[in-house]
């Protein structure tokens, strides 16, 4: 019995060391997702996307609010950072919404609610941290049951599980804005003809394709099982840097700020 207890103690310590190593590797994804998000913000990609989508949906009642929800979903799926999304869209869109006569409560509520999409839509930093905690807790629970080759709950599992609820939340936001624009049009007024402006297909693709390709590279590699979240985060950080370089928004000063 003493030998069994000693063997059990050694196995538990070895498993804890393995789990600790996995934890460090998993948490590296947080740093690189943050780097990706800040790089996208400083390279004006989010600003270009919001401006273009606002021109696309501008003629509709509540079109600016709809564009904010859509751009917020794009930013959530490409950064996972709540603060950067709220601040960026708040500075860019809130003055315009208030100037057009939007209800202040509805305008600020749309910005705040859309900004929090980064908590659930992958790649979410919160899900990375939560996945690390759940993985450790699940493995320890199985070890206490005498299972010494335990399965685990991975960050990729959480990403797959959170994708559909996140998209459903975006759809519910859009349906709510459409309902308010229909029932209470004074809260989400349509722009005047002088405020409307058209956007060409080329301009739309130029603003939409860069973040879309980045999302496909990051989420596609995770959901397809090609890369771990940490590896996908590295791809995302590199991709954001290349997009900033392509837009001529990357220099030593901005790189130092991002770092």
Buried (B, 14 or more C-beta within 10 A) or exposed (E): EEEEEEEEEEEBEEBBEEBEEBBEBBBBBBBBBBBBBBBBBBBBBBBBBBBBBBBBBBBBBBBBBBBBBBBBBBBBBBBBBBEBBBBBBBEBBBEBBEEBEBBEEBBBEBBEBBBBBBBBBBBBBBBBBBBBEBBBEBBBEBBEEEEEEBEBBBBBBBBBEBBEEBBEBBEEBBEBBBEBBEEEEEBBBBBEEEEEEEBEEEBBEBBBEBBBBBBEBBBBBBBEEEBBBBBBBBBBBBBBBBBBBEBEBBEEEBBEEBE
